[in-house]
Amino acid sequence: MGSQLSVLEGNVRRNLSDPTGGVNSPYYTSAELKQYTGDAYKNYYKILVNEGEGYFETSTSISLVANQALYSLSGLSPSFFSIHSLERVNTRGTFPLKESERMFRPNYAVGIPSGDGYYPTYRLQSLNLLIEPTPQFSESNALILKYYYLPTFPSA
């Protein structure tokens, strides 16, 4: 059985009464159909994510490392698309963290280098998560990252 994309291409060709496709097709070449299908798939994926219904959402834990502010998100599986929320886990429970607004508000966690009182802010730098202020302690599974991921797109 062919891939999902090949089956979809065959159905489109049948509906267009163009069973062969090819370079001399009066409609679209196979490469064009695959490109249009991929673009539509990505467009509807982004619409579903923006609706906030929980589609394509998962979570992972992040361990804090002493004197490390940047945490790479490029190795996440499924692949990272955008942040839904970041939460701090400590002995008192789970608490949401705020995205950094940098100059617009003071960072009240600056004087608290470790422990249950440490509630940093965060922001994205490319595919890295920047935690501010930098933790002065190591703690496993200290953060829970809830994020949207990119689904696997159909391939040829």
C-alpha positions in Angstrom: 0.0 0.0 0.0 1.3 3.5 -0.9 1.9 6.3 1.6 -0.9 8.6 2.7 0.4 11.3 0.4 0.5 9.0 -2.6 -3.0 7.8 -1.9 -4.2 11.4 -1.6 -2.4 12.4 -4.8 -4.1 9.4 -6.6 -7.5 10.5 -5.3 -7.0 14.1 -6.5 -5.9 12.9 -9.9 -8.9 10.6 -10.2 -11.2 13.6 -9.3 -9.5 15.7 -12.0 -9.7 12.9 -14.5 -5.9 13.1 -14.9 -4.7 9.6 -13.9 -1.1 10.0 -15.1 -0.1 13.4 -14.1 3.5 14.0 -15.3 5.2 17.0 -16.9 2.6 17.4 -19.6 -0.4 17.2 -17.3 -3.0 19.9 -18.0 -3.4 20.3 -14.3 -0.6 19.8 -11.8 2.6 17.8 -11.6 3.1 15.3 -8.8 5.6 17.7 -7.2 3.2 20.5 -7.2 0.3 18.4 -5.8 2.6 17.2 -3.0 3.7 20.8 -2.3 0.1 22.1 -2.1 -0.9 19.2 0.1 2.0 19.8 2.5 1.2 23.6 2.6 -2.4 22.9 3.4 -1.5 20.4 6.1 0.8 22.9 7.8 -1.8 25.7 7.5 -4.5 23.6 9.2 -2.1 22.4 11.8 -1.3 25.9 12.9 -5.0 26.8 13.0 -5.7 23.9 15.3 -2.8 24.9 17.6 -4.0 28.5 17.7 -7.5 27.4 18.7 -5.9 26.1 21.9 -7.9 22.9 22.1 -5.0 20.8 23.2 -4.3 19.3 19.8 -0.6 18.3 19.3 0.3 19.2 22.9 2.6 17.2 25.1 4.9 17.8 28.2 8.4 17.0 29.4 10.4 17.7 32.5 13.5 19.8 32.6 16.2 19.4 35.3 17.9 22.6 36.5 21.7 22.6 36.4 23.7 25.0 38.6 25.0 28.0 36.7 23.3 27.0 33.4 20.7 29.5 32.0 20.2 28.0 28.5 18.4 24.7 27.9 18.1 23.4 24.4 14.7 22.4 23.0 16.0 21.1 19.7 16.3 17.5 20.9 12.7 17.1 22.1 10.6 14.3 20.6 8.1 15.1 19.2 9.8 18.2 17.8 9.1 21.5 19.5 6.9 24.1 17.9 5.8 26.6 20.7 5.4 26.8 24.4 2.0 26.4 26.1 3.3 26.8 29.6 6.3 26.3 31.9 5.8 25.3 35.5 8.1 25.2 38.5 7.8 22.0 40.6 8.8 22.1 44.3 7.8 20.6 47.6 4.7 22.8 47.8 3.3 21.9 44.4 3.4 23.1 40.8 3.4 26.8 40.0 3.3 28.5 36.5 6.2 30.7 35.6 5.9 34.0 33.7 7.4 34.7 30.3 10.1 37.3 30.7 9.1 40.9 30.0 12.7 42.0 30.6 12.7 45.8 31.1 9.0 46.2 31.9 9.0 44.7 35.4 11.5 43.8 38.1 12.6 40.2 38.6 11.8 39.5 42.2 13.6 36.1 42.1 17.1 37.7 41.8 17.9 37.4 45.5 16.8 33.8 45.8 19.4 31.5 44.3 17.8 28.2 45.2 15.1 26.2 47.0 11.3 26.4 47.0 11.4 30.2 46.7 13.1 30.1 43.3 10.6 31.2 40.6 12.5 32.3 37.5 11.2 33.9 34.4 11.8 32.4 31.0 12.0 33.4 27.3 12.8 31.7 24.1 16.1 32.3 22.2 15.7 30.4 18.9 15.3 26.8 20.1 16.7 27.5 23.5 14.9 28.2 26.7 16.6 31.0 28.7 15.9 30.8 32.5 16.5 34.1 34.4 18.0 34.5 36.9 20.4 31.7 36.4 19.9 28.9 39.0 22.6 28.5 41.6 21.7 24.9 42.3 20.9 21.6 40.5 17.6 19.9 40.8 16.2 17.1 38.8 12.7 17.5 37.2 12.4 21.0 38.5 10.4 22.4 35.6 7.5 21.0 33.5 7.4 22.3 29.9 4.0 21.9 28.2 4.5 22.5 24.5 3.0 22.2 21.1 4.8 19.9 18.7 5.0 19.5 14.9 3.2 16.5 13.7 4.7 14.2 11.1 3.7 15.5 7.7 2.8 13.0 5.0 5.7 12.0 2.8 6.0 10.6 -0.7 
